[in-house]
Structures are given as structure tokens and as C-alpha cells.
Amino acid sequence: MTRSGDLARAIETWRAQLGGDAVLDAVGAERAYGATTTGIQRAIAAALKPKSVEDVRAVVATASQCGVPLYPLSTGRNWGYGCSLPVQDGCAVLDLSGLKRIEMDAERGLATLEPGVTQGDLSNYLDAHSLPFLVPTTGAGPRCSLIGNALERGYGITPYADHFGAVMGIEAVLADGQLYRSPLAELGGEAVDRGFKWKVGPYLDGLFAQSSFGVVTQMTIALASRPERIEAFLFGIKQDADLGCAVLAVQQILRSLGGVAGSINLMNARRVLSMSADYPRERVGAEGILPAAVVTELAGGRRALAWTGIGALYGTAAVVRAARQEVRRILAPVAGRITFVSPRLASRLHRLTDLLPPLRQHRLGRRMEMLDLAMQVLAGRPSEVALRLAYWTSGLGILRGREMDPARDGCGLIWYPPLIPMRPERVRVYVDMIERICTAHRIEPLITLTSLSDRCFDSSVPLLFHRDDPAETASAQACYRALLDAGRAEGFLPYRMAVDAMDWVIRPDTPFWQLVGKIKSVFDPNGIIAPGRYGP
């Protein structure tokens, strides 16, 4: 916690630097930034809204002088991991959403962005300038920051799926107010700096991902070109017992069609229902979740099988046509059905069903809407297709035409995101673990497996609950911890952490975290920037 005298002096100085409207006291800060889907609370000392890099440097210098820790955020829509909340009490939120500059090198496909630039902002910019590139989309939606996602090593299912892998350069404000730039940029080689990830000398840009070493104020990312043809493929696995065969098929597609096939998702029937059907609370069983027979019945009515796969092919029309045949060949022995659809066709089908009220209200209309939104993400156009699952079990309605905000709307959501070896027997152990532990905590086991390569899946499991019910909140939080512990025992470890679970991953007595602590002491000796975030 900060000393009140220091905080009062810092707020007075910040108001002089930024203007009164850009500085909130503790009451205003907690009102604006205190909502979270995970059910935790934090005491927030203040909130600051800079508009430029120079503003950020001034804010950080004042924080250092007054001993007030800062918690930087890009847009604060880190739903399921803590939203806008700091790791520790007593921080001032540094809201970077006002930094919105976009600079595009269209010849080389390089976008230089500030933290407030969202998926939607970049999409609109590319459209306005008729630039043929894909936005590195995620399911979180159009209003989420590109830099924030990349710094958390987020991923998508477009060709450049590894979002930090596409980062070519970083600028950051350090705790002493200095501006970090690469040695190539400092030597005047701006163009080569932005086009070459590894620079010269020790590679330090990577230190700013999942860390608290500085405030990133600019990032250059490489964008994938929009190809001549994008075509999604959807396939169903009839029996849960065939999941292992599906894993091998996914692996073979990725190995055979590297550079043409993007990431591939495998979703269990419950996960598909969370996007396509209202939650039938009246049919919940004694264990607090939908019985398997009910899931089978509901899934059958929506033509969803035990597992549904979705991927995409990118390339010229001829390349995609050839790849389509290879996908069919590989999936034929295991898939119950295989469907190929382009984003344009999905959009037309959605418009058709939307024009006819009977179809719009029918499950067919819902399926076409979900298909269209999913295809948009595959085509590098932001949509809220995955975000609606946060509302599924809550009973909270989604207002048509209103942007979704799970934290604002009272949804309960915690993400569990472990890495899984792409081996059929390990995937089977993992799925059984999720079903067992989630059921024990009365949480619907919604499972997605996303290929990060032909060697590894990331699995995103949303723990959904009623945030206004203390018992359900406690059960969901206990479920998250139980999954972390059981996953560790099996070798399934998360690639990112919720703000209230940093203690689980940080082991101060190990050489890795001791080295992190030493680096932190050099970058930020007074612990001003994001104390406790991925560091002891």
C-alpha cells in the first residue's frame, strides 16, 4: 500500500500534468475499473488517462518520485483473467487506451501501433485505406487491444497465429522515465529495425512480454496478407472415443499443409452449445450441470457431434482447391461429416436468415449467425463470436445491437488455459481431468483445443458462474485452483495466469524466478511498475 501523503502529492502532480479530467481518485477509479468477471476485488489508489508517450513518461517519473506503484493496461478488457484489476492492492491504474496512433508500412505489411489501438480500430483503418491485410483477431472481440494481447502471448487462428511471434519491435517507458528502443532504432535504422525482429546484440524486446519491466507504448507487428482465397473447413467427430484419431488427423493436416492451413480448433459438444443454444437451466441435473443425455439431445438438434473441428485454408484459389482435397483425404476416416465454406457464403446465408423473421428466431438462424461470426474471425475481421459464452449460464441476456462487456454486465468467467502435448493419450487424460474436476465443482466442462503447432495444443476452458452468488463464485475460484494443481501433476501447465494466481506460478526459490527478480531490480528497483505481475 502507498503512503497517503505520497499518493496525495502524486495525484496533485498528475492533475497538473494531465488535466483534472484525466485523473481519478480512489473512489472514481474503483467505480471505473473495479468490475471483474473473476469475482476478486482490489483497492485501486487512482486512475490515470494519458494521451501521449510524453504523458506516460511524466506519469511514470512522478510515480517513481512519490513511490506510488502503477498498473498499466491497454484497454482493460482482459476478461476472465482479471479485467482491469492490478495484481496487488494500492496501485494506480495507468489506462493507455487514449494512445491510439496507427502507422502503416503497406509495402512490407508492418503496422506500428499504440496500446489503445483495438482489433476494430485496425480493421477500420485497413478498410478505410483499402489495405489487403488480416487483423490478428481473437475471440475477445473488436474492442480489445492488439498490444495487450500480444504482450500476454495471446494467439488466434489466422495465419500469424502466434501474436507475440509477429511482434517486430517494441518501445517502452522504463521506471526511471527513459524510453527503451532497440539498438538499431537508436542508430537511426528505423526501417530495418521494424522489419527485423532479432535486432543486434542481446534480444531484450522479449523481456516486456508477461513481465513488469516497463510500460510498452508502441509496438510494430507483421500482418498477414489477405490471400486470394479463404475457405474454412468444419468437421464432426461422432464418438468421444474417436478424439485421439481426430488429434492425429489435425496433426497430419498441419504437417502436410504448413503455410496453407491456419490453427485448428476442436470443441466438445458443450462448448458448441454455449455459442448456439440458450442455456436450459430447468434441465440441470443433480450434479449442477447438464446431464450427458441432455447435451446429446440438444447437440443432435443442432447437428453438433461429440467434437466439432474448425480450421481454415489460406492461399490462391488453386492452392486452396488442392488443400481442400488433402483435408478431405486426411479427415475422411475419422470425421462424421466435412463441410467447406467461405466467409462470403457464410455472410450471405446469415443475411438470408436474418431477413426472414421465422428463420431468424429458429435455431437455423442462430446457427447461421454463429457461422458468419466465426468465419469473420478466420478471415481476420474482429467479431464477438466467442465472447457470448460468458453469458451462457448466467441468465443475463445479451441485448441485440449492444456491445458485450462481461465485466460490466455481471458475468462470472475465469479462463483456465493449459498447454497440452499433441499426443492422443495425453489429450484423453486431459479431457477426463477437465470433466472430472469441473463436474465436482458444478461447472459446465466446456473444452476447446487450439493447435499452436503440430506439437502442442492450448486449451481454453471457461469456468462460468453467477458472479452475484458468493457460493458459486467460491466454487469457480476453487475449481480454477484445483485445475491448476491437477494439471501440474499431469504436466498440463498454463501459458498465462489470472492476476490473482501469480502466486501459483511464481516460485521465488527457483533459479528462473530469482533471475526474474534480479532483472526487475535493474529495470525497476523501487517496484513501481505492476508489482507482482509475473515476478516475485
C-alpha positions as CSV (number, residue, x, y, z in Angstrom):
1,M,0.0,0.0,0.0
2,T,1.2,3.6,-0.7
3,R,1.6,6.2,2.0
4,S,-1.3,8.7,1.9
5,G,1.0,11.7,1.8
6,D,2.9,10.4,-1.2
7,L,-0.4,9.4,-3.0
8,A,-1.9,12.9,-2.4
9,R,1.3,14.6,-3.8
10,A,1.3,12.2,-6.8
11,I,-2.4,12.9,-7.6
12,E,-1.8,16.7,-7.4
13,T,1.2,16.4,-9.7
14,W,-0.6,14.1,-12.2
15,R,-3.5,16.5,-12.4
16,A,-1.1,19.3,-13.3
17,Q,0.5,17.1,-15.9
18,L,-2.6,15.5,-17.5
19,G,-5.5,17.8,-16.5
20,G,-8.1,17.1,-13.8
21,D,-10.4,15.1,-16.0
22,A,-7.6,12.6,-16.8
23,V,-7.0,11.7,-13.1
24,L,-9.5,9.8,-10.9
25,D,-9.2,9.4,-7.2
26,A,-9.7,6.0,-5.4
27,V,-13.5,6.2,-5.4
28,G,-13.7,7.1,-9.1
29,A,-11.0,4.6,-10.1
30,E,-12.7,1.7,-8.3
31,R,-16.0,2.7,-9.9
32,A,-14.5,2.8,-13.4
33,Y,-12.0,-0.1,-13.2
34,G,-13.1,-2.3,-10.3
35,A,-15.5,-4.7,-12.1
36,T,-14.2,-8.1,-13.0
37,T,-15.6,-11.4,-14.2
38,T,-13.4,-13.4,-11.8
39,G,-15.1,-12.3,-8.6
40,I,-12.0,-10.8,-6.9
41,Q,-11.6,-7.3,-5.6
42,R,-8.7,-4.8,-5.4
43,A,-8.2,-1.5,-3.7
44,I,-7.2,0.9,-6.5
45,A,-5.4,4.1,-5.4
46,A,-6.1,6.2,-8.5
47,A,-6.5,6.0,-12.3
48,L,-4.7,8.0,-14.9
49,K,-5.5,8.5,-18.6
50,P,-2.5,9.8,-20.6
51,K,-2.9,10.8,-24.2
52,S,0.7,10.6,-25.4
53,V,4.0,8.9,-24.8
54,E,5.3,12.1,-23.2
55,D,2.3,12.0,-20.8
56,V,3.3,8.4,-19.9
57,R,6.9,9.4,-19.2
58,A,5.7,12.2,-17.0
59,V,3.3,10.0,-15.1
60,V,6.0,7.3,-14.5
61,A,8.5,9.9,-13.3
62,T,6.0,11.2,-10.8
63,A,5.1,7.7,-9.6
64,S,8.8,6.9,-9.1
65,Q,9.4,10.2,-7.2
66,C,6.3,9.6,-5.0
67,G,6.6,5.9,-4.5
68,V,3.1,5.1,-6.0
69,P,3.0,1.8,-8.0
70,L,1.4,1.9,-11.4
71,Y,-0.6,-0.9,-13.1
72,P,-0.5,-0.3,-16.9
73,L,-3.4,-1.6,-19.1
74,S,-4.2,-1.2,-22.7
75,T,-8.0,-1.3,-22.8
76,G,-8.7,-3.3,-19.6
77,R,-10.8,-5.9,-21.4
78,N,-8.7,-8.8,-20.1
79,W,-11.9,-10.7,-19.4
80,G,-11.5,-14.0,-17.5
81,Y,-8.0,-13.1,-16.2
82,G,-8.7,-10.1,-14.1
83,C,-10.0,-7.4,-16.5
84,S,-8.6,-4.0,-15.3
85,L,-7.6,-5.1,-11.8
86,P,-3.9,-4.9,-10.6
87,V,-2.2,-7.9,-9.1
88,Q,-1.8,-6.1,-5.8
89,D,-3.8,-3.5,-3.8
90,G,-2.7,0.1,-3.8
91,C,-1.7,0.6,-7.4
92,A,-2.8,3.5,-9.6
93,V,-4.3,2.2,-12.9
94,L,-2.4,3.6,-15.9
95,D,-5.0,3.4,-18.7
96,L,-3.3,3.6,-22.0
97,S,-6.5,3.3,-24.1
98,G,-6.1,7.0,-25.2
99,L,-2.9,6.2,-27.1
100,K,-4.5,5.4,-30.5
101,R,-1.9,6.1,-33.2
102,I,-1.6,3.8,-36.2
103,E,1.3,3.9,-38.7
104,M,1.2,1.5,-41.6
105,D,4.1,0.4,-43.8
106,A,1.9,-1.1,-46.5
107,E,4.8,-2.2,-48.8
108,R,6.1,-4.5,-46.1
109,G,2.9,-5.3,-44.2
110,L,4.1,-3.7,-40.9
111,A,1.7,-1.9,-38.5
112,T,3.1,0.3,-35.8
113,L,0.5,0.7,-33.1
114,E,0.0,2.3,-29.7
115,P,-1.7,0.4,-26.8
116,G,-5.2,1.8,-27.3
117,V,-5.5,0.5,-30.8
118,T,-8.1,-2.3,-30.8
119,Q,-8.8,-5.1,-33.3
120,G,-11.7,-3.0,-34.5
121,D,-9.6,0.1,-34.9
122,L,-7.1,-1.7,-37.1
123,S,-9.8,-3.3,-39.1
124,N,-11.4,0.0,-39.8
125,Y,-8.1,1.6,-40.7
126,L,-7.3,-1.2,-43.2
127,D,-10.7,-0.9,-44.8
128,A,-10.5,2.9,-45.0
129,H,-7.2,2.7,-46.8
130,S,-8.1,-0.4,-48.9
131,L,-5.1,-2.3,-47.5
132,P,-5.1,-6.1,-48.1
133,F,-4.1,-7.4,-44.7
134,L,-5.7,-9.6,-42.0
135,V,-6.2,-8.3,-38.4
136,P,-4.7,-10.7,-35.9
137,T,-8.1,-11.5,-34.4
138,T,-9.1,-13.3,-31.2
139,G,-12.5,-14.3,-29.9
140,A,-12.4,-11.5,-27.4
141,G,-13.9,-9.0,-29.9
142,P,-13.3,-5.8,-31.7
143,R,-12.8,-3.6,-28.6
144,C,-9.7,-5.5,-27.3
145,S,-6.2,-4.2,-27.6
146,L,-3.7,-5.7,-30.0
147,I,-0.7,-4.8,-27.9
148,G,-2.3,-6.1,-24.7
149,N,-3.0,-9.5,-26.3
150,A,0.5,-9.8,-27.9
151,L,2.2,-8.9,-24.5
152,E,0.2,-11.8,-22.9
153,R,1.4,-14.0,-25.7
154,G,-2.1,-14.4,-27.0
155,Y,-2.9,-16.3,-30.2
156,G,-5.5,-16.6,-32.9
157,I,-6.4,-18.8,-35.8
158,T,-5.3,-16.6,-38.7
159,P,-2.0,-17.4,-40.5
160,Y,0.1,-15.5,-37.9
161,A,-1.4,-17.3,-35.0
162,D,1.4,-16.6,-32.5
163,H,0.7,-12.9,-31.9
164,F,4.0,-12.2,-30.0
165,G,5.8,-14.1,-32.7
166,A,4.6,-11.4,-35.1
167,V,6.0,-8.6,-33.0
168,M,8.9,-6.9,-34.8
169,G,9.7,-4.1,-32.4
170,I,8.8,-2.5,-29.1
171,E,9.2,0.9,-27.5
172,A,8.7,1.2,-23.7
173,V,8.9,3.7,-20.9
174,L,11.1,2.4,-18.1
175,A,10.6,3.0,-14.4
176,D,13.1,5.9,-14.5
177,G,11.2,7.6,-17.3
178,Q,13.7,6.7,-20.0
179,L,12.4,5.5,-23.4
180,Y,13.6,2.0,-24.3
181,R,14.3,1.4,-28.1
182,S,16.3,-1.2,-29.9
183,P,19.9,-0.6,-30.8
184,L,19.0,-0.5,-34.5
185,A,16.5,2.3,-33.9
186,E,19.0,4.2,-31.7
187,L,21.5,4.0,-34.6
188,G,18.9,5.6,-36.9
189,G,17.9,2.4,-38.7
190,E,14.1,2.8,-38.2
191,A,13.2,0.9,-41.3
192,V,15.4,-2.1,-40.7
193,D,14.5,-2.1,-37.0
194,R,10.8,-2.6,-37.8
195,G,11.5,-5.2,-40.4
196,F,13.9,-7.5,-38.4
197,K,12.7,-9.0,-35.1
198,W,16.0,-10.0,-33.6
199,K,17.9,-6.7,-33.8
200,V,21.6,-6.9,-32.9
201,G,23.1,-7.8,-29.5
202,P,21.0,-9.4,-26.7
203,Y,17.4,-9.7,-27.6
204,L,15.6,-7.6,-25.0
205,D,12.2,-7.0,-26.6
206,G,11.0,-10.3,-25.3
207,L,11.6,-9.2,-21.7
208,F,8.5,-7.0,-22.0
209,A,6.1,-9.9,-22.6
210,Q,4.4,-11.2,-19.5
211,S,6.5,-9.1,-17.2
212,S,6.6,-5.9,-15.2
213,F,9.7,-4.3,-16.6
214,G,8.3,-1.3,-18.4
215,V,5.2,0.4,-19.9
216,V,5.0,-0.6,-23.6
217,T,3.9,2.5,-25.6
218,Q,4.5,1.3,-29.1
219,M,4.7,-2.0,-31.0
220,T,5.4,-2.9,-34.6
221,I,3.6,-6.1,-35.7
222,A,3.8,-8.0,-39.0
223,L,0.4,-8.5,-40.6
224,A,-0.5,-11.5,-42.8
225,S,-1.6,-10.5,-46.3
226,R,-5.2,-11.2,-47.3
227,P,-5.0,-14.1,-49.7
228,E,-6.9,-14.6,-52.8
229,R,-9.0,-17.3,-51.2
230,I,-10.0,-18.1,-47.6
231,E,-12.0,-21.2,-47.0
232,A,-13.0,-22.7,-43.7
233,F,-13.5,-26.4,-43.1
234,L,-15.8,-27.8,-40.4
235,F,-15.9,-31.4,-39.4
236,G,-17.6,-33.5,-36.7
237,I,-16.4,-36.4,-34.6
238,K,-19.3,-38.7,-33.8
239,Q,-17.9,-40.5,-30.8
240,D,-15.9,-39.1,-27.9
241,A,-13.7,-42.3,-28.1
242,D,-12.5,-41.1,-31.6
243,L,-11.0,-38.0,-30.2
244,G,-7.5,-39.5,-30.3
245,C,-7.9,-40.2,-34.1
246,A,-9.0,-36.6,-34.6
247,V,-5.9,-35.4,-32.8
248,L,-3.7,-37.4,-35.2
249,A,-5.7,-36.1,-38.2
250,V,-5.2,-32.5,-37.0
251,Q,-1.5,-33.1,-36.6
252,Q,-1.3,-34.6,-40.1
253,I,-3.1,-31.6,-41.7
254,L,-0.8,-29.2,-40.0
255,R,2.3,-31.1,-41.2
256,S,1.0,-31.6,-44.7
257,L,-0.3,-28.1,-45.3
258,G,2.0,-25.9,-43.3
259,G,1.7,-22.3,-44.5
260,V,-1.7,-23.0,-46.0
261,A,-3.7,-24.3,-43.0
262,G,-4.1,-22.0,-40.0
263,S,-4.7,-23.2,-36.5
264,I,-7.4,-25.8,-36.0
265,N,-9.9,-25.8,-33.1
266,L,-11.5,-28.9,-31.6
267,M,-14.5,-28.1,-29.4
268,N,-16.6,-30.5,-27.3
269,A,-20.4,-30.5,-27.7
270,R,-21.0,-28.4,-24.6
271,R,-18.6,-25.7,-25.9
272,V,-20.5,-25.7,-29.2
273,L,-23.8,-25.4,-27.4
274,S,-22.5,-22.4,-25.5
275,M,-22.4,-20.5,-28.8
276,S,-25.5,-21.9,-30.4
277,A,-28.2,-22.5,-27.8
278,D,-29.7,-20.8,-24.8
279,Y,-28.8,-22.5,-21.5
280,P,-31.7,-24.7,-20.4
281,R,-31.3,-24.1,-16.6
282,E,-34.5,-26.1,-15.9
283,R,-32.8,-29.2,-17.2
284,V,-29.7,-29.0,-15.0
285,G,-29.1,-32.3,-13.1
286,A,-28.3,-33.1,-9.5
287,E,-24.5,-32.5,-10.2
288,G,-25.2,-28.9,-11.1
289,I,-24.6,-29.3,-14.8
290,L,-26.5,-30.5,-17.8
291,P,-26.6,-34.4,-17.8
292,A,-24.8,-36.1,-20.7
293,A,-28.1,-37.2,-22.2
294,V,-29.5,-33.7,-22.3
295,V,-26.3,-32.5,-24.0
296,T,-26.5,-35.2,-26.6
297,E,-30.2,-34.3,-27.3
298,L,-29.5,-30.6,-27.6
299,A,-26.4,-31.1,-29.7
300,G,-28.2,-33.5,-32.1
301,G,-30.9,-30.9,-32.7
302,R,-28.1,-28.5,-33.8
303,R,-26.2,-31.1,-35.8
304,A,-23.3,-30.9,-33.3
305,L,-21.4,-34.2,-32.7
306,A,-19.3,-35.2,-29.7
307,W,-16.5,-33.0,-31.0
308,T,-16.5,-30.3,-33.7
309,G,-13.4,-29.1,-35.5
310,I,-12.9,-25.9,-37.4
311,G,-9.9,-24.6,-39.4
312,A,-9.2,-22.5,-42.4
313,L,-7.1,-22.7,-45.6
314,Y,-5.4,-19.6,-47.0
315,G,-3.9,-19.1,-50.4
316,T,-4.6,-18.8,-54.1
317,A,-7.7,-20.4,-55.5
318,A,-5.7,-23.2,-56.9
319,V,-3.7,-23.8,-53.7
320,V,-6.9,-23.9,-51.6
321,R,-8.6,-26.2,-54.0
322,A,-5.7,-28.7,-53.8
323,A,-5.5,-28.3,-50.0
324,R,-9.2,-29.0,-49.7
325,Q,-8.7,-32.4,-51.3
326,E,-5.9,-33.1,-48.9
327,V,-8.0,-32.2,-45.9
328,R,-10.8,-34.4,-47.1
329,R,-8.4,-37.3,-47.5
330,I,-7.0,-36.9,-44.0
331,L,-10.3,-36.4,-42.3
332,A,-12.4,-39.0,-44.1
333,P,-11.5,-41.9,-41.9
334,V,-12.4,-40.1,-38.7
335,A,-14.9,-37.3,-39.4
336,G,-18.7,-37.8,-39.5
337,R,-19.0,-35.0,-42.0
338,I,-16.8,-32.4,-43.6
339,T,-18.0,-29.1,-44.8
340,F,-16.2,-26.3,-46.6
341,V,-17.5,-22.8,-46.6
342,S,-16.1,-19.3,-47.5
343,P,-16.7,-16.2,-45.3
344,R,-18.6,-14.7,-48.2
345,L,-21.0,-17.6,-48.3
346,A,-21.5,-17.7,-44.6
347,S,-22.3,-13.9,-44.7
348,R,-24.9,-14.5,-47.4
349,L,-26.6,-17.3,-45.5
350,H,-26.7,-15.2,-42.4
351,R,-28.3,-12.2,-44.2
352,L,-30.8,-14.5,-45.8
353,T,-32.0,-16.0,-42.5
354,D,-31.9,-12.6,-40.9
355,L,-34.3,-11.2,-43.5
356,L,-36.9,-13.8,-42.6
357,P,-38.3,-13.4,-39.0
358,P,-39.4,-17.1,-38.7
359,L,-35.9,-18.3,-39.7
360,R,-34.2,-15.6,-37.6
361,Q,-35.8,-16.9,-34.4
362,H,-35.3,-20.6,-35.4
363,R,-32.2,-22.5,-34.4
364,L,-31.1,-22.3,-38.1
365,G,-30.9,-18.6,-37.9
366,R,-28.8,-18.8,-34.7
367,R,-26.5,-21.3,-36.4
368,M,-26.1,-19.1,-39.5
369,E,-25.3,-16.1,-37.3
370,M,-22.6,-18.1,-35.3
371,L,-21.2,-19.4,-38.6
372,D,-20.9,-15.9,-40.0
373,L,-19.2,-14.5,-36.9
374,A,-16.8,-17.5,-36.8
375,M,-15.9,-17.0,-40.4
376,Q,-15.2,-13.3,-39.8
377,V,-12.6,-14.2,-37.2
378,L,-11.0,-16.7,-39.6
379,A,-10.9,-14.0,-42.3
380,G,-9.2,-11.6,-40.0
381,R,-12.3,-9.5,-39.2
382,P,-13.0,-9.0,-35.5
383,S,-16.2,-10.3,-34.0
384,E,-17.7,-11.2,-30.7
385,V,-18.4,-14.8,-31.6
386,A,-16.6,-16.3,-28.6
387,L,-17.5,-13.5,-26.1
388,R,-21.1,-14.5,-25.8
389,L,-20.2,-17.7,-24.0
390,A,-19.5,-15.6,-20.9
391,Y,-23.3,-15.0,-20.7
392,W,-24.3,-18.6,-21.3
393,T,-25.1,-20.0,-17.8
394,S,-25.6,-16.6,-16.1
395,G,-29.2,-15.9,-17.2
396,L,-28.1,-12.4,-18.3
397,G,-29.5,-11.5,-21.6
398,I,-27.4,-10.1,-24.5
399,L,-29.1,-7.0,-25.9
400,R,-29.2,-7.0,-29.6
401,G,-27.1,-4.2,-31.0
402,R,-25.3,-3.5,-27.7
403,E,-21.6,-4.3,-27.4
404,M,-20.9,-7.1,-25.0
405,D,-19.0,-6.4,-21.8
406,P,-19.0,-9.4,-19.4
407,A,-17.5,-7.4,-16.5
408,R,-20.0,-4.5,-16.8
409,D,-22.9,-6.9,-17.3
410,G,-22.1,-9.0,-14.2
411,C,-20.9,-12.3,-15.9
412,G,-18.8,-14.8,-14.0
413,L,-15.9,-16.0,-16.0
414,I,-12.4,-17.4,-15.2
415,W,-10.2,-18.8,-18.0
416,Y,-8.1,-21.9,-17.5
417,P,-5.6,-22.1,-20.4
418,P,-3.2,-25.0,-20.2
419,L,-0.7,-26.3,-22.8
420,I,-1.3,-29.9,-23.9
421,P,1.1,-32.1,-25.8
422,M,-0.3,-33.1,-29.2
423,R,-0.5,-36.8,-28.3
424,P,-3.8,-38.7,-28.3
425,E,-3.2,-40.4,-25.0
426,R,-2.3,-37.1,-23.2
427,V,-5.3,-35.3,-24.7
428,R,-7.5,-38.1,-23.4
429,V,-6.1,-37.8,-19.9
430,Y,-6.6,-34.0,-20.1
431,V,-10.2,-34.2,-21.2
432,D,-11.0,-36.7,-18.5
433,M,-9.4,-34.4,-15.9
434,I,-11.4,-31.4,-17.0
435,E,-14.7,-33.2,-16.9
436,R,-14.0,-34.7,-13.5
437,I,-12.9,-31.5,-11.8
438,C,-15.4,-29.2,-13.4
439,T,-18.3,-31.6,-12.6
440,A,-17.1,-31.8,-9.0
441,H,-17.3,-28.0,-8.7
442,R,-20.7,-27.8,-10.5
443,I,-19.1,-26.1,-13.5
444,E,-20.0,-27.0,-17.1
445,P,-16.9,-28.6,-18.7
446,L,-16.6,-26.5,-21.9
447,I,-13.4,-27.5,-23.7
448,T,-11.6,-26.1,-26.7
449,L,-8.3,-27.4,-28.0
450,T,-6.4,-25.0,-30.3
451,S,-3.4,-26.1,-32.3
452,L,-0.4,-23.8,-31.6
453,S,1.8,-26.0,-33.8
454,D,1.8,-29.6,-34.9
455,R,3.3,-30.4,-31.5
456,C,1.1,-28.6,-29.0
457,F,-2.4,-27.5,-28.2
458,D,-3.5,-24.7,-26.0
459,S,-6.8,-25.5,-24.3
460,S,-9.2,-22.7,-23.3
461,V,-11.7,-23.7,-20.6
462,P,-14.1,-21.0,-19.4
463,L,-15.3,-21.5,-15.9
464,L,-18.8,-19.9,-15.9
465,F,-20.7,-19.0,-12.8
466,H,-23.1,-16.4,-11.2
467,R,-20.9,-13.6,-10.0
468,D,-23.5,-12.3,-7.6
469,D,-23.8,-15.7,-5.9
470,P,-20.9,-16.0,-3.3
471,A,-21.2,-19.8,-3.2
472,E,-20.9,-20.1,-7.0
473,T,-18.0,-17.6,-7.1
474,A,-16.1,-19.5,-4.4
475,S,-16.7,-22.8,-6.2
476,A,-15.4,-21.4,-9.5
477,Q,-12.3,-20.0,-7.9
478,A,-11.7,-23.3,-6.1
479,C,-12.2,-25.1,-9.4
480,Y,-9.6,-22.9,-11.1
481,R,-7.1,-23.8,-8.3
482,A,-7.9,-27.5,-8.5
483,L,-7.4,-27.5,-12.2
484,L,-4.0,-25.7,-11.8
485,D,-2.9,-28.3,-9.3
486,A,-4.2,-31.3,-11.1
487,G,-2.8,-30.1,-14.4
488,R,0.6,-29.5,-12.8
489,A,0.6,-33.2,-11.6
490,E,-0.1,-34.3,-15.2
491,G,2.2,-31.8,-16.9
492,F,-0.6,-29.6,-18.3
493,L,0.6,-26.1,-17.4
494,P,-1.0,-22.7,-18.3
495,Y,0.6,-20.3,-20.7
496,R,-0.8,-17.3,-18.9
497,M,-2.1,-16.5,-15.4
498,A,-5.0,-14.6,-13.9
499,V,-4.0,-11.6,-11.8
500,D,-5.0,-13.4,-8.6
501,A,-3.0,-16.5,-9.4
502,M,0.5,-15.2,-9.9
503,D,1.5,-16.8,-6.6
504,W,0.7,-20.2,-8.1
505,V,3.3,-19.9,-10.9
506,I,6.0,-17.8,-9.2
507,R,8.4,-20.0,-7.1
508,P,10.9,-17.5,-5.6
509,D,13.3,-20.2,-4.6
510,T,14.0,-21.4,-8.2
511,P,16.8,-20.0,-10.4
512,F,14.3,-18.8,-13.1
513,W,12.3,-16.6,-10.8
514,Q,15.5,-15.5,-8.9
515,L,16.8,-14.3,-12.3
516,V,13.5,-12.5,-13.0
517,G,13.8,-10.8,-9.6
518,K,17.4,-9.6,-10.4
519,I,16.3,-8.2,-13.8
520,K,13.4,-6.5,-12.1
521,S,15.7,-4.9,-9.6
522,V,17.7,-3.4,-12.5
523,F,14.8,-2.2,-14.6
524,D,12.6,-1.1,-11.7
525,P,14.5,-1.1,-8.4
526,N,11.6,0.6,-6.5
527,G,8.9,-1.8,-7.8
528,I,6.9,1.0,-9.4
529,I,5.5,-0.8,-12.4
530,A,2.9,-3.6,-12.0
531,P,4.3,-5.1,-8.8
532,G,3.6,-8.8,-8.5
533,R,2.9,-9.3,-12.2
534,Y,4.9,-12.3,-13.4
535,G,7.6,-11.6,-10.9
536,P,8.4,-12.2,-7.2
